[in-house]
Amino acid sequence: MANNLPPRERPGAAAIVAALLLPPLGIFLVRGLGLPFWIGVGLTCLGIIPGIVFALLTIFRAPPVETRPKKVTA
């Protein structure tokens, strides 16, 4: 799943383990304290499985467009 991301953008093992044990923590380690974190908290309160699924999707999702490196064209 993470093979399509450049090496420096792949999530660490700690973030993946945290996403499985405490989903909002895994999101926080990769994305910080933003909207995805709070959505993860809400989904985890509804049930651990929705929280885990959302956390893994959020962790492995490509970074937002603003933070992607810009391609240089000649």
C-alpha positions in Angstrom: 0.0 0.0 0.0 2.8 2.4 0.8 5.0 1.4 -2.2 3.6 4.3 -4.3 5.1 6.9 -1.9 8.6 8.1 -2.1 10.9 6.7 0.7 10.9 9.9 2.7 7.1 10.1 2.8 6.4 6.5 3.9 5.0 6.3 7.4 7.2 4.8 10.1 6.6 1.6 11.9 5.8 3.5 15.1 2.9 5.3 13.3 1.5 2.1 11.9 1.6 0.3 15.3 0.1 3.3 17.0 -2.7 3.4 14.4 -3.5 -0.2 15.2 -3.4 0.3 19.0 -4.6 3.9 19.4 -5.8 5.2 16.0 -5.7 9.0 16.8 -2.1 8.7 18.0 -1.1 7.2 14.7 -2.8 10.0 12.8 -1.1 12.6 15.1 2.4 11.2 14.4 2.0 11.5 10.7 -0.4 14.4 10.1 -0.3 16.4 13.3 -3.2 17.9 15.3 -5.6 18.8 12.4 -9.0 17.8 11.2 -8.0 14.2 10.4 -6.9 13.7 14.0 -10.3 14.9 15.4 -12.2 12.7 12.8 -10.1 9.8 14.0 -11.0 10.6 17.7 -14.7 10.6 16.8 -14.6 7.4 14.8 -12.6 5.7 17.6 -15.3 6.7 20.1 -17.9 5.1 17.8 -15.8 1.9 17.6 -12.2 0.8 17.4 -12.5 -0.7 13.9 -13.7 2.5 12.1 -11.0 4.4 13.9 -8.3 1.9 12.8 -9.5 1.8 9.2 -9.6 5.7 9.0 -6.2 5.9 10.7 -4.6 3.5 8.2 -6.2 5.3 5.3 -5.1 8.6 6.5 -1.5 7.5 7.2 -1.0 5.9 3.8 -2.8 8.6 1.8 -0.6 10.9 -0.3 0.2 14.2 1.3 -2.0 17.2 0.5 -1.2 19.0 -2.8 0.4 22.0 -1.1 3.0 19.9 0.6 4.0 17.8 -2.4 7.3 18.8 -4.0 6.8 20.8 -7.2 8.0 19.4 -10.4 10.6 21.5 -12.3 9.9 21.7 -16.0 12.5 22.8 -18.5 
